[in-house]
Amino acid sequence: MGELSASQIAAIRRTWDKVRPNYKGLGAEFFVYFFSHHPEYKAKFANLQGIPDGQLQGSSQLKAHGVRVLSALGSYVDNLDEHAVLEDLLKKNGRDHIPRGLTAQHYTNVFNCLVAFLEQKLGGDFDGGAKSAWQAAAGVMVPLLSTGLQG
């Protein structure tokens, strides 16, 4: 697994500390943003079927999923310097998503949207160093998630 530098980890944690206090609101907002860029992915979420797009952000189902995803991302951020722990967490996430038919490309698209979303939401707090650090983190995490998808 590739390693992130101490400065990359610090940039990721600095930006994530701005997200951490509002998982519920930002999680739902992220998924609305994500579905606006990848509407075909909404079909992967059985509990969101029948909810009109305009009502998604207020949906308890989407809020709950957003909290779960951002909490998981928070655990990855917390363990960026604990490679064995990070690897176990990411592979388990991949295994958990096998029944949903996800691929590495799905995870890549999530991370690409996450970076763009953070850049939009955090403005000047999400500088070029933070963006490149998050992109590097995706380059570390997606292969491990993909390994988990193999079972």
Number of C-alpha atoms within 10 A of each C-alpha: 11 11 14 18 13 11 12 21 21 16 22 23 20 14 19 19 13 14 19 15 10 12 20 20 17 21 23 25 19 24 24 21 17 21 18 13 13 15 12 9 13 17 11 12 12 9 12 16 11 8 13 10 15 9 10 19 22 12 15 13 16 25 22 15 17 23 19 15 16 21 16 15 16 17 15 20 19 16 16 24 15 11 15 11 14 20 22 14 20 24 22 17 17 25 18 15 16 15 9 11 9 17 16 17 11 15 18 19 14 20 20 15 19 19 20 16 18 21 18 12 15 14 10 9 15 23 14 12 13 23 19 16 22 25 19 17 21 19 17 18 24 22 20 22 25 23 17 22 22 11 12
